[in-house]
Amino acid sequence: MSNHPFTHLDALESEAIHIMREVAAECANPALLFSGGKDSIVLLRLAEKAFRPGRFPFPLVHIDTEHNFPEVIEFRDRRAKQLGERLIVSSMEDSIKKGKVVLRSPTQSRNAFQSVTLLDTIAEYEFDACIGGARRDEEKARAKERIFSFRDEFGQWDPKNQRPELWDIYNTRTHPGENIRVFPISNWTELDVWEYIDREQLEVPKIYFAHLRDVIRRDAGLLPVSHLVQPREEERAEKVMVRFRTVGDMSCTCPVESAAACVEEIIAETAITRITERGATRMDDQTSDASMELRKKEGYF
Amino acid sequence: MSVVKKELFESELLRFITAGSVDDGKSTLIGRLLHDSKSIFEDQLSSITNTTRKRGMEGVDLSLLTDGLQAEREQGITIDVAYRYFATPKRKFIIADTPGHEQYTRNMVTGASTANLAIILVDARNGVLTQSRRHTYLASLVGIPHLVVAVNKMDLVDYSQEVFDRICKDFAAFADELNLHNIEYIPMSALRGDMVVERGDKLAWYQGTTLMDLLENVAIDHDINLNDFRYPVQWVCRPQTEALHDFRGYMGRIESGAVKVGDAVTVLPSGLTSRIKEILLYEGSADDAFAPQSVTLTIEDHLDISRGDLLVKTGETPWVTKEFNAMLCWLSEQALDSKRKYLIKHTTRTVKAIVSGIDYRIDVNTLKQETVDTLNMNDIAQVRLKVQQPLICDDYVRNHATGSFIVIDETSNNTVAAGMISQQIN
């Protein structure tokens, strides 16, 4: 048995466990959004810490754009099975078939349309709270969001009219049809997440580690070549050693050049990186200064 | 197995707020802290450099870093609490950037409620203004343990020691009335970077620490109550599996104090007693645990314990009361209606309540007590409250976790007020 000091990770962990237990106790029908990405992997460990030896008092839910990296989907299913917890996968394909999502082209980024499928899923299962892995350090609209973020019947976020959040007493009340998005790791940074993954020895999908991949250099970023993204006439694919800092829709999630092959090396890189996580990896956040804010107002998590 | 040890407690995480009047330079100060501690990323820097240029200005407007929302950027104001994160090798910091506008005092209270430290910004040209007084009063009301007065824009008063000394004296006079004595004063120019992270060469007459030095070194270990064990039960774990047929774990967070296996505990409000059998963590069991750890406790006896109950050490009993005085900060645009029932959420308990009387409202500028018959947004008042079910509480000054509550409007579900318990009424 080894002793260690009460670190900032312990403080953040305890805060997150407290938040999860509040959701479980006060919300009638919560869910945990699990994408197979690193932030939601941390959420699962926090849920284990919050509720074991009991079962999770909520199912895991994934909004699948079906443009996800196959390694991540494989990992998602395996992890849910290991935990013995229920996984609900809502496919965007269904929203497209129902005509609720209309894409301009089959290879267009589906990230923005996740909101439609998410809101449909919330309505179908009558979820009153969705626990998500968003962090305030990711983006400036997120920096202004409460830990318990209230959404109206249309799933919309009103940044000017948020419930004051005092001490750690959370107002979890909703009217029927409304819901709350809950972000237990609001106060974590990208580095905290990796340090926690290291401390807890959590497995993450392989694409987080450096690997050789065919990419195209486009708009100062690297785009992974896939059935969705092919080189344009003036472009050519090249093999580059890369890793992903986020995992999302294959058509707009860009890897960064890196040789970091293990968690320790990622931590070392993250500690000295000079570019934000989303700035480096998300094309969809770069269309305007307010991209995330606008998407959140429409129901994005 | 790894277990956290109390003797090794290190305060690695400091939460602070910045408060001041409009244009005191809060956003610039935060930008400066982030910039000089190398916490600004290249893409953020290039984005704000572009925006600064678009607005026809030169250099980098660091305040753009914290102005997050579209509406704010259009109007050039800060409309909500923004949280920022940065780290030095010594500590991790969480900043709540709270706006100075009068109508957004509720956001200041929000930010203040979790802060270890408040930086009150004062514009060296203007001295102590109404808003500085309001923010200082709020910081003292919410009980922020450490207060720093940042006398900013010293570059605009020729770095005059005289100006600085006069502001300190004015501020101290006001702070005395609030019984605040532990205040640090730092002259600075956030714009030029003097005395924020670097000392600069213009303030040689000032012998004290830079702001960053202070943030890295201020002792915060005793900011939470380390004496009284308070454990609100959040969730009762009953797996009811074959292996764990009779397991009943009481899950929660230790809000204050510490506990060890074998301690005699009293369950409130029932008053039944037992002993701690196990302290369980995901990693295994521990002999002792302390605030602010989230744990699972089991006890020797089979008692009926549920969410909303509070475990304390036998003999260290808090108040169990249905009527009490509290300081209330009204946060809602809709005024208090004393004919209505509200909900109070206190620890893990939610009860119905009425405001049975308003003792007085505080004029935050003069600290004078006034007689009023209702409360409007931003009002701070001492009120009498009656609750339908007893609350198990402490005086807020003694224990923030068991002395604080929020008031919820049952119809709109909005959080309409924040309360701090001051006294029980027999």
HADDOCK unambig.tbl for C-alpha pairs under 7 A between the chains (distance, minus, plus):
assign (segid A and resid 1 and name CA) (segid B and resid 1 and name CA) 4.90 0.50 0.50
assign (segid A and resid 1 and name CA) (segid B and resid 2 and name CA) 5.54 0.50 0.50
assign (segid A and resid 2 and name CA) (segid B and resid 1 and name CA) 6.43 0.50 0.50
assign (segid A and resid 2 and name CA) (segid B and resid 2 and name CA) 4.86 0.50 0.50
assign (segid A and resid 2 and name CA) (segid B and resid 3 and name CA) 6.35 0.50 0.50
assign (segid A and resid 3 and name CA) (segid B and resid 2 and name CA) 5.84 0.50 0.50
assign (segid A and resid 3 and name CA) (segid B and resid 3 and name CA) 5.19 0.50 0.50
assign (segid A and resid 3 and name CA) (segid B and resid 4 and name CA) 5.58 0.50 0.50
assign (segid A and resid 3 and name CA) (segid B and resid 5 and name CA) 5.71 0.50 0.50
assign (segid A and resid 4 and name CA) (segid B and resid 3 and name CA) 6.54 0.50 0.50
assign (segid A and resid 4 and name CA) (segid B and resid 4 and name CA) 5.18 0.50 0.50
assign (segid A and resid 4 and name CA) (segid B and resid 5 and name CA) 6.10 0.50 0.50
assign (segid A and resid 4 and name CA) (segid B and resid 8 and name CA) 6.89 0.50 0.50
assign (segid A and resid 5 and name CA) (segid B and resid 4 and name CA) 5.76 0.50 0.50
assign (segid A and resid 5 and name CA) (segid B and resid 5 and name CA) 5.93 0.50 0.50
assign (segid A and resid 5 and name CA) (segid B and resid 8 and name CA) 4.53 0.50 0.50
assign (segid A and resid 5 and name CA) (segid B and resid 9 and name CA) 5.22 0.50 0.50
assign (segid A and resid 5 and name CA) (segid B and resid 10 and name CA) 6.19 0.50 0.50
assign (segid A and resid 6 and name CA) (segid B and resid 4 and name CA) 5.82 0.50 0.50
assign (segid A and resid 6 and name CA) (segid B and resid 8 and name CA) 6.80 0.50 0.50
assign (segid A and resid 6 and name CA) (segid B and resid 9 and name CA) 5.08 0.50 0.50
assign (segid A and resid 6 and name CA) (segid B and resid 10 and name CA) 5.90 0.50 0.50
assign (segid A and resid 7 and name CA) (segid B and resid 10 and name CA) 6.46 0.50 0.50
assign (segid A and resid 7 and name CA) (segid B and resid 12 and name CA) 5.95 0.50 0.50
assign (segid A and resid 8 and name CA) (segid B and resid 12 and name CA) 5.21 0.50 0.50
assign (segid A and resid 8 and name CA) (segid B and resid 13 and name CA) 5.28 0.50 0.50
assign (segid A and resid 14 and name CA) (segid B and resid 292 and name CA) 6.99 0.50 0.50
assign (segid A and resid 14 and name CA) (segid B and resid 293 and name CA) 5.66 0.50 0.50
assign (segid A and resid 14 and name CA) (segid B and resid 294 and name CA) 5.15 0.50 0.50
assign (segid A and resid 17 and name CA) (segid B and resid 294 and name CA) 6.68 0.50 0.50
assign (segid A and resid 18 and name CA) (segid B and resid 252 and name CA) 6.88 0.50 0.50
assign (segid A and resid 18 and name CA) (segid B and resid 253 and name CA) 6.47 0.50 0.50
assign (segid A and resid 18 and name CA) (segid B and resid 294 and name CA) 6.61 0.50 0.50
assign (segid A and resid 21 and name CA) (segid B and resid 234 and name CA) 6.45 0.50 0.50
assign (segid A and resid 21 and name CA) (segid B and resid 235 and name CA) 6.51 0.50 0.50
assign (segid A and resid 22 and name CA) (segid B and resid 234 and name CA) 6.70 0.50 0.50
assign (segid A and resid 25 and name CA) (segid B and resid 234 and name CA) 6.87 0.50 0.50
assign (segid A and resid 25 and name CA) (segid B and resid 235 and name CA) 6.16 0.50 0.50
assign (segid A and resid 49 and name CA) (segid B and resid 282 and name CA) 5.11 0.50 0.50
assign (segid A and resid 52 and name CA) (segid B and resid 282 and name CA) 6.91 0.50 0.50
assign (segid A and resid 53 and name CA) (segid B and resid 239 and name CA) 6.73 0.50 0.50
assign (segid A and resid 54 and name CA) (segid B and resid 237 and name CA) 6.10 0.50 0.50
assign (segid A and resid 54 and name CA) (segid B and resid 238 and name CA) 6.64 0.50 0.50
assign (segid A and resid 54 and name CA) (segid B and resid 239 and name CA) 4.68 0.50 0.50
assign (segid A and resid 136 and name CA) (segid B and resid 83 and name CA) 6.78 0.50 0.50
assign (segid A and resid 137 and name CA) (segid B and resid 84 and name CA) 6.68 0.50 0.50
assign (segid A and resid 137 and name CA) (segid B and resid 85 and name CA) 6.60 0.50 0.50
assign (segid A and resid 140 and name CA) (segid B and resid 68 and name CA) 4.79 0.50 0.50
assign (segid A and resid 141 and name CA) (segid B and resid 68 and name CA) 5.72 0.50 0.50
assign (segid A and resid 141 and name CA) (segid B and resid 69 and name CA) 6.03 0.50 0.50
assign (segid A and resid 143 and name CA) (segid B and resid 82 and name CA) 5.27 0.50 0.50
assign (segid A and resid 143 and name CA) (segid B and resid 83 and name CA) 5.13 0.50 0.50
assign (segid A and resid 143 and name CA) (segid B and resid 84 and name CA) 6.86 0.50 0.50
assign (segid A and resid 144 and name CA) (segid B and resid 80 and name CA) 6.62 0.50 0.50
assign (segid A and resid 144 and name CA) (segid B and resid 81 and name CA) 5.86 0.50 0.50
assign (segid A and resid 144 and name CA) (segid B and resid 82 and name CA) 4.50 0.50 0.50
assign (segid A and resid 144 and name CA) (segid B and resid 83 and name CA) 6.40 0.50 0.50
assign (segid A and resid 163 and name CA) (segid B and resid 414 and name CA) 6.37 0.50 0.50
assign (segid A and resid 163 and name CA) (segid B and resid 415 and name CA) 5.97 0.50 0.50
assign (segid A and resid 164 and name CA) (segid B and resid 106 and name CA) 6.83 0.50 0.50
assign (segid A and resid 164 and name CA) (segid B and resid 107 and name CA) 6.65 0.50 0.50
assign (segid A and resid 164 and name CA) (segid B and resid 110 and name CA) 6.02 0.50 0.50
assign (segid A and resid 164 and name CA) (segid B and resid 415 and name CA) 6.41 0.50 0.50
assign (segid A and resid 165 and name CA) (segid B and resid 110 and name CA) 5.61 0.50 0.50
assign (segid A and resid 166 and name CA) (segid B and resid 110 and name CA) 4.85 0.50 0.50
assign (segid A and resid 166 and name CA) (segid B and resid 113 and name CA) 5.67 0.50 0.50
assign (segid A and resid 167 and name CA) (segid B and resid 113 and name CA) 4.92 0.50 0.50
assign (segid A and resid 167 and name CA) (segid B and resid 114 and name CA) 5.22 0.50 0.50
assign (segid A and resid 169 and name CA) (segid B and resid 347 and name CA) 6.86 0.50 0.50
assign (segid A and resid 171 and name CA) (segid B and resid 415 and name CA) 6.94 0.50 0.50
assign (segid A and resid 173 and name CA) (segid B and resid 413 and name CA) 5.93 0.50 0.50
assign (segid A and resid 174 and name CA) (segid B and resid 413 and name CA) 6.64 0.50 0.50
assign (segid A and resid 274 and name CA) (segid B and resid 41 and name CA) 4.69 0.50 0.50
assign (segid A and resid 274 and name CA) (segid B and resid 42 and name CA) 5.39 0.50 0.50
assign (segid A and resid 275 and name CA) (segid B and resid 41 and name CA) 4.80 0.50 0.50
assign (segid A and resid 275 and name CA) (segid B and resid 42 and name CA) 5.28 0.50 0.50
assign (segid A and resid 275 and name CA) (segid B and resid 43 and name CA) 5.65 0.50 0.50
assign (segid A and resid 276 and name CA) (segid B and resid 41 and name CA) 5.90 0.50 0.50
assign (segid A and resid 276 and name CA) (segid B and resid 43 and name CA) 6.82 0.50 0.50
assign (segid A and resid 279 and name CA) (segid B and resid 43 and name CA) 6.37 0.50 0.50
assign (segid A and resid 290 and name CA) (segid B and resid 70 and name CA) 6.04 0.50 0.50
assign (segid A and resid 293 and name CA) (segid B and resid 69 and name CA) 6.99 0.50 0.50
